[in-house]
Amino acid sequence: MSTAQEPAGLVRRHEQETSGAERHDLAALAREAAGQRVGLGAFNVIQLEHATALVRAAEAAGRPVVLQISQNAVRYHGALEPVLAATLAVARAATVPVVVHLDHAEDTDLVRRAVELGVHSVMYDGSHLDYDTNVATTAEMVAHCHAAGVVVEAELGEVGGKDGVHAPGARTDPDEAAAFVEATGVDLLAVAVGSSHAMTTRDAVLDTELVAALAARLTVPLVLHGSSGVSDEGMLAAIEAGMTKINVSTHLNQVMTAAVREVLVQEKPPVDPRKWLAPGRQAVEDEATRLLRLYSRGRAGSAE
C-alpha cells in the first residue's frame, strides 16, 4: 500500500474501531426517520465551533444529526483534510448517531478524495448539468462511493438561490425523479419544492402536495435544501407530507453572527477571539437543539 493511501485506511479503521456503524449510515437513519414521519437535521460546518455546537445540540435533543461540509467550506479552508479530520473527531466522541457528510460537491475529484479520507456520505450535485449528463455522472459517483460503503445523495431540479436569489418556481417532476433514482442508484434525493438556498427570511412556501407525491412515488428518502427560508409551521407540514432530511445553513449562520455581533459592538470589545466565538457557538447550539426537537414532532417523535 502506498503512503498516500495509508491515512485513508487508518481513518476508516479508526472509525470502525471507535464508532458503531449505525452512526455513519445516513441512508438507514433517513429511512427510519421517513418511516416515523420525523425530520433528520443536517447542519453545515464551517469551523470547529460549528461541529462542537451541533453535536452538543444533538446530544441535548437526544437526536441523530448530520454534520455537513460543503465544497464552498473546503474552498474556504484551502483543503478538505483539516476540516474533515476535525469534524470526524468530533463525531467519534458523540453519544448520539452522527453522520459526517460532504455537501454540494460538484467536483468529482473532491468526492473521491472525501471517500478516501473516510467521509460517511456525500451529496454529489450534478443539478447544473443537463439531465442525461447528470444521470451518467451521478451513477458513476454512486458506483465509486457504494464500493467503499459510502452513502450518496443527489439533486434533481435546481433548488436555486446560491447567489442569494430566491427561485420559487423550480419544481422536481415525480416521474422524472423516479427514473433518475432507478438509473443512478442514489440513496437520497434532494428535490425542488419551493425552497431556495441562502434565504435570509423565512417566508418560502413549500408545495406540500408535491412533497407527498414525490414521497409516494420514490423509494428513497427526500432531502430539502434551502430549509433556512422555511417557517417552523411550513417545515412541520413538509415533514408530515414526507420530507425527511432537512438541510440548514444560512439560518444558523445568522444566529451565530448575531451573537458575535452583540459582543463586538461593546464599548470595549474583547481581544481574545474565544470571548466572542463562545457566545456564537452557544447560540448555534441552542437554535440547533430547538430545531432538532421541532423536527422530531412526528408520528413517533416528541419535541419535549
Backbone hydrogen bonds, N-H to C=O, Kabsch-Sander energy under -0.5 kcal/mol:
donor,donor_aa,acceptor,acceptor_aa,energy
5,Q,2,S,-0.7
6,E,2,S,-1.2
9,G,5,Q,-1.8
10,L,6,E,-2.6
11,V,7,P,-2.7
12,R,8,A,-2.6
13,R,9,G,-2.7
14,H,10,L,-2.7
15,E,11,V,-2.4
16,Q,12,R,-2.4
17,E,13,R,-2.1
18,T,14,H,-1.9
19,S,15,E,-1.7
23,R,20,G,-1.4
24,H,21,A,-2.0
25,D,21,A,-0.9
26,L,24,H,-1.4
29,L,25,D,-2.3
30,A,26,L,-2.7
31,R,27,A,-2.5
32,E,28,A,-2.3
33,A,29,L,-2.3
34,A,30,A,-2.7
35,G,31,R,-2.2
36,Q,32,E,-1.4
37,R,33,A,-0.7
37,R,34,A,-0.7
38,V,33,A,-2.4
39,G,295,Y,-2.7
40,L,244,T,-2.9
41,G,39,G,-0.6
42,A,246,I,-2.6
43,F,66,V,-2.4
44,N,248,V,-1.5
45,V,68,Q,-3.6
46,I,44,N,-0.5
50,H,47,Q,-1.0
51,A,47,Q,-1.4
52,T,48,L,-2.5
53,A,49,E,-2.1
54,L,50,H,-2.6
55,V,51,A,-2.1
56,R,52,T,-2.2
57,A,53,A,-2.1
58,A,54,L,-2.2
59,E,55,V,-2.4
60,A,56,R,-2.4
61,A,57,A,-2.4
62,G,58,A,-1.3
63,R,58,A,-2.0
65,V,97,P,-1.8
66,V,41,G,-2.0
67,L,65,V,-0.5
67,L,99,V,-3.3
68,Q,43,F,-2.8
68,Q,66,V,-0.6
69,I,101,H,-2.9
70,S,68,Q,-0.6
71,Q,103,D,-1.4
74,V,70,S,-2.1
75,R,71,Q,-2.1
76,Y,72,N,-2.1
77,H,73,A,-2.1
78,G,74,V,-1.3
79,A,74,V,-0.6
83,V,79,A,-0.5
84,L,80,L,-2.5
85,A,81,E,-2.7
86,A,82,P,-2.1
87,T,83,V,-2.0
88,L,84,L,-2.7
89,A,85,A,-1.9
90,V,86,A,-2.0
91,A,87,T,-2.4
92,R,88,L,-2.3
93,A,89,A,-1.2
94,A,91,A,-1.4
99,V,65,V,-2.2
101,H,67,L,-3.0
101,H,99,V,-0.6
102,L,121,S,-2.4
103,D,69,I,-2.7
103,D,101,H,-0.6
105,A,123,M,-2.5
106,E,104,H,-0.8
108,T,106,E,-0.7
111,V,107,D,-1.7
112,R,108,T,-2.2
113,R,109,D,-2.3
114,A,110,L,-2.5
115,V,111,V,-2.1
116,E,112,R,-2.1
117,L,113,R,-1.8
118,G,115,V,-1.2
119,V,114,A,-2.3
120,H,100,V,-1.7
121,S,100,V,-1.3
122,V,151,V,-2.5
123,M,102,L,-2.6
124,Y,122,V,-0.6
124,Y,153,E,-2.0
125,D,105,A,-2.1
125,D,123,M,-0.6
126,G,124,Y,-0.8
129,L,126,G,-1.9
134,N,130,D,-2.8
135,V,131,Y,-2.6
136,A,132,D,-2.3
137,T,133,T,-2.7
138,T,134,N,-2.5
139,A,135,V,-2.5
140,E,136,A,-1.7
141,M,137,T,-2.2
142,V,138,T,-2.7
143,A,139,A,-2.3
144,H,140,E,-2.0
145,C,141,M,-2.8
146,H,142,V,-3.1
147,A,143,A,-1.5
148,A,144,H,-0.6
148,A,145,C,-1.3
149,G,146,H,-1.4
150,V,145,C,-2.7
151,V,120,H,-1.4
153,E,122,V,-2.9
154,A,188,L,-1.6
155,E,124,Y,-0.5
156,L,190,A,-2.2
164,G,161,G,-2.2
166,H,164,G,-0.5
167,A,165,V,-0.5
170,A,167,A,-1.4
172,T,192,A,-1.9
177,A,173,D,-2.6
178,A,174,P,-2.4
179,A,175,D,-2.1
180,F,176,E,-2.3
181,V,177,A,-2.5
182,E,178,A,-2.1
183,A,179,A,-2.3
184,T,180,F,-2.0
185,G,181,V,-2.6
187,D,152,V,-2.4
188,L,152,V,-1.3
189,L,221,P,-2.1
190,A,154,A,-3.6
191,V,223,V,-2.0
192,A,156,L,-0.7
193,V,191,V,-0.7
196,S,226,G,-0.7
197,H,160,G,-2.6
199,M,196,S,-0.8
203,D,201,T,-0.7
204,A,229,G,-3.1
206,L,204,A,-0.6
207,D,193,V,-2.8
208,T,206,L,-1.3
211,V,207,D,-2.1
212,A,208,T,-2.4
213,A,209,E,-2.1
214,L,210,L,-2.8
215,A,211,V,-2.7
216,A,212,A,-2.1
217,R,213,A,-1.7
218,L,214,L,-2.5
222,L,242,G,-0.6
223,V,189,L,-2.3
224,L,245,K,-2.9
225,H,223,V,-0.6
227,S,247,N,-1.4
229,G,226,G,-1.3
230,V,227,S,-1.9
235,M,231,S,-2.4
236,L,232,D,-2.4
237,A,233,E,-2.1
238,A,234,G,-2.0
239,I,235,M,-2.6
240,E,236,L,-2.3
241,A,237,A,-1.7
242,G,238,A,-0.9
242,G,239,I,-0.7
243,M,238,A,-2.6
244,T,222,L,-1.3
245,K,222,L,-2.3
246,I,40,L,-2.6
246,I,244,T,-0.5
247,N,224,L,-2.4
247,N,245,K,-0.6
248,V,42,A,-2.6
253,N,249,S,-2.1
254,Q,250,T,-2.5
255,V,251,H,-2.1
256,M,252,L,-2.5
257,T,253,N,-2.7
258,A,254,Q,-2.4
259,A,255,V,-1.8
260,V,256,M,-2.3
261,R,257,T,-2.7
262,E,258,A,-1.8
263,V,259,A,-1.0
263,V,260,V,-0.6
264,L,260,V,-2.2
265,V,261,R,-1.7
266,Q,263,V,-1.3
275,K,272,D,-1.9
276,W,273,P,-1.0
277,L,273,P,-2.7
278,A,274,R,-1.9
280,G,276,W,-1.3
281,R,277,L,-2.9
282,Q,278,A,-2.5
283,A,279,P,-2.3
284,V,280,G,-2.0
285,E,281,R,-2.4
286,D,282,Q,-2.7
287,E,283,A,-2.3
288,A,284,V,-2.8
289,T,285,E,-2.3
290,R,286,D,-2.0
291,L,287,E,-2.5
292,L,288,A,-2.6
293,R,289,T,-2.1
294,L,290,R,-2.3
295,Y,291,L,-3.0
296,S,292,L,-1.0
297,R,294,L,-1.8
298,G,296,S,-2.4
299,R,36,Q,-1.0
300,A,36,Q,-1.2
301,G,298,G,-0.6
